[in-house]
Amino acid sequence: MFLLNENPLAVDTPFTANGIQYPANWLRLATEAEKSAIGITWEADPVRADDRFYWDGNIANPKALEDVLATKEDGSPLMVQKYNPVTEAMEDTDKQVVTKGLKSNFIAQVKQTAGSILAQTDWMVTRKADIGTDIPASVVAYRASIRTKADELEASISAVTTVEQLAGLDLSFPQE
């Protein structure tokens, strides 16, 4: 981003520097020497951390890897509630509220993706069960590769100990 006196300058926006008004296209047309002559500098935009892994795009603020049991402000467990039609009130159950961590969320995504891929050929499995029509060997092999890859990905996700390790995993599935 362009800076003038440490203040950002928007490209394609007119600005004033040293009492002189500059047109909207000046930053695009001016040479580096012309920009430097009036005190304009360039600073690379800060890199934002991946929001899938970090709160507010801040690498210093990673999301939780593991599931967290929710608690109330006083430290007591926050329990799942359900409606009791007899008393017409919400009542605690014996199950504590859990905030899912990155590992749980990514494993769930792997399961959902594998299921979606397999669903495309489920009709062949149903047809085989219904009327005995063979499933092509290539489809059987592809379905097996999807299940194997899902198992590998789940194991890899479970094994990570840092957010950085999780962010570095290749979670892609094989293509047909």
N, C-alpha and C positions, 0 to 999 in steps of 0.2 A: 504494500500500500504506500502511496505517496504521503509524505509528512511535510508540513510547513510549521516551523516552530513547535514541533512535537505534536501537532494536531493533524489528524487524518484529512486528506483531500480526496473528495470523490471524483472519479474520472467522469467526464461529460457533465460537469457542474461548474458554473462560473465561480470565481473566487477573487478575493482582493489580497494583495501582498504589497507591503511597503507603500500603501496608499494608491496603488495602481490596480484597476479592475482588469481581470483576464477572462476571456470568453470560455464557454463550456468546452470547446475542443482544444484548448491550449495545451493541456497535459499530453494529449495524443500527438500533437504536431511539434512540440518543442523538443530540441535536442537535449541531451544530458547536460551539456555545458550551460544552456539557457536555464534549465531547471536549477542547476547548482548555483548559478549566479544570483538567484533570488532566494536561495536557502531551502529549496525543495530537496528532500532526500527520499530514498526508497528503503523500505523495510519489508521483508517477507512477512506475509500473513502468518500468524501463529498456527501451528498444526493442531487440529482438534483431535483428541483421542476418540476412538470408536465408541459411540453411545451404547452399543450392545454390551460393552464390557465395563464402561466407566460412567459415573454420574456426571452430568453436565459437561461431557467431553474433556474431563480433567483427569489426566493420567495419575494424579496424586489421590484420586478418589475412586478406587475400583469398587465394583459391585461385589456382593458376597458370593463366593464360590459354592459354599455349602448351604443347605437349608437352615433356616433359623426359626426356633420356636418363639412365637410372639408372646410378649408379656405386657401387662398393664403398667402404668406409670409407677405403681408401688412395687413392681417387680414380681407380682403374682402372675401365674399363667393366664393368658387370654384364651378362653375356651370358645369353641364353636358353639353357636346358639341355634336353637330351632324353636319354631312356634308351637306352643301347646294349645290346641283348640279348646280344651276343657277350661283352662285358666285364662285363656285369651291373652297370654303373655309369652315373651321370649324367655327361654330357659337355657342354661348352660348344659352342654352334653359332656361326656367324659373324654372328648377329643380336643386337644390343644390346637389352636390356629398355627399353621406353618407358613412362613414366607419362603417360597421356593428360591433356591440359589441358582447361579448360572449353570452348574452341572446338571441339576434336575431339569432346568428349562431347555438346555441343549440336547439332553438325552431324549426328552419329549419331542423335540423338533426332529431328531433323527428318526424316531419311531413313526412320526407323522409322515415324513418324507418317504421313508421306505414303504409305508402302507399305501401312500398315493401312487407310488411307482408300481407296486404289485397289483393294485386295484385295476390297472389298465389291462392286465391279462387274466384277472380272476375269472372272467367269463369262460376262458378255456378250461380252467380247473373245474368249474361248475358243469360245463358241457361234458367233460371226461366223466364226472361222477354221475351225470344224468343218463348219458347215452353211450358212454364208452369211447368217444372219439379221442384219439391220441393227441397229446399236446406235443407240438414240434420240439425236438431236442434242443434247438437254439433257445426257445422260450423257457424250457425247464432249466437250462444252464444259466440264463440271464436272471431268472427268479432266484436261483440259488446264490448267484453272485451278489444280488441285492441284499439277501438275508445275511450272507457272510460279511459284507461291507458294513451293514448296520451293526452287527455284533462287534466288529473291530472298532467302529467309531464310538460305540458306547463304552467299550473297554478303555479306549484312549481318553475319552472325556472323564471317566471315573478315575483315571490314574493321574490327572494333572493336579498340581499342588499350588499353582499360581494362576492368576488371571492372564498373565503374559503367555504362559504355556497354552492355555485354552484358546486365546486369540490367535496363536500360531498354528493351530491344527487345521488341516485341510479336511473339511467336512463334506466333500463332494462325493457323489455316487457315480458308479460306472454308467456310461451311456450304451444304448443298444447298439 
